[in-house]
Amino acid sequence: MFNISNRTQGMLALHKEVKAGWYIEVGSLHRETYIDGIKREKGIRNGLAIEEYITPVGNLQMIRKWNPISFSWDVKKRMVESLE
């Protein structure tokens, strides 16, 4: 995902224009633990950010695609798409 070393001139210009600060992800400062056969996988594959929870009864998957205009990740597939 984003880190300070992959910023672009466009991203810097946008932050200056809207007088915005930087958001720095610090979620990696904790450790996740899952039990009962549940796993979480996440990563970038073919330009898509894919996050998936794998459980004994099924999987949940979210897919996001980088939007260079807003410098953010657009959700292409939500983990929960219906209540049925």
N, C-alpha and C positions, 0 to 999 in steps of 0.2 A: 504494500500500500504506500501511502505517502511517508516520506521522511525528509528531513531538511536537505539532504544531499541530492534529492531528485526534483528540486524546485526548478521552475522555468522563468524566463523573463516575463512572460505573460502572467504567470501566477503572482510574481512580485508586483507587477504593475497593477493588477486587480486589487491586491491588498492595500497598496498605497492609495488608489483611487477611492476606495470605499472606507479608508481609514480603519482597516481591520487588523487585528493581531493574528498571530499564528496559533493554530491548534496543534498541540503536540500530543500524540497518542502515548499514554503511559500504561495502557492496559497490560503490557507485558511485565509489569512489576509484580504481578500476582501469579499464582500457580493454580491451574484448573485441575480438578479431580472429578472423575465420573465413575460410577459404580454400576453393578448389575449388567455388564456387557454393553454399556453406552460408550461410544467414542465420538470425538469431534475432530473433523478434518477441515482445514482451510488452506487456501493458497491461490495463486494466480495460475490459470491454465488457459492458453490461447487468448490472452488479453482479457479474460474474465476473472473477477474475484469470486471464488466459489467457496461457500461455507456449508458444511453438512454435518448433521448429527445422525449417527448410525445407531439404531436401537434394535433390540431383539424383535420388536413388532413392526418396524418400518423405519424409513429414513425421512428426515426433513432437510431440504436443500434451498439455499438462497443463492441467486446468481446476480452479480452486479457488473456493470460495464462502465469504464472510465469515461467521463464527459469532460473533454478538454476545454469547453466553453465555461463551465461552472467550476472546474477543478474539483469535481466530486464524483462519487460513484452512483449512477442511476440504477435503481433496482429493476431487474429484468424478470426475475422470478422470486416470489415471496415464499418463505418457508411454509406458511399456512395459507392456502389459496381458497379454501372453503371450510365450512364447519361440518360438512357431510363426510 
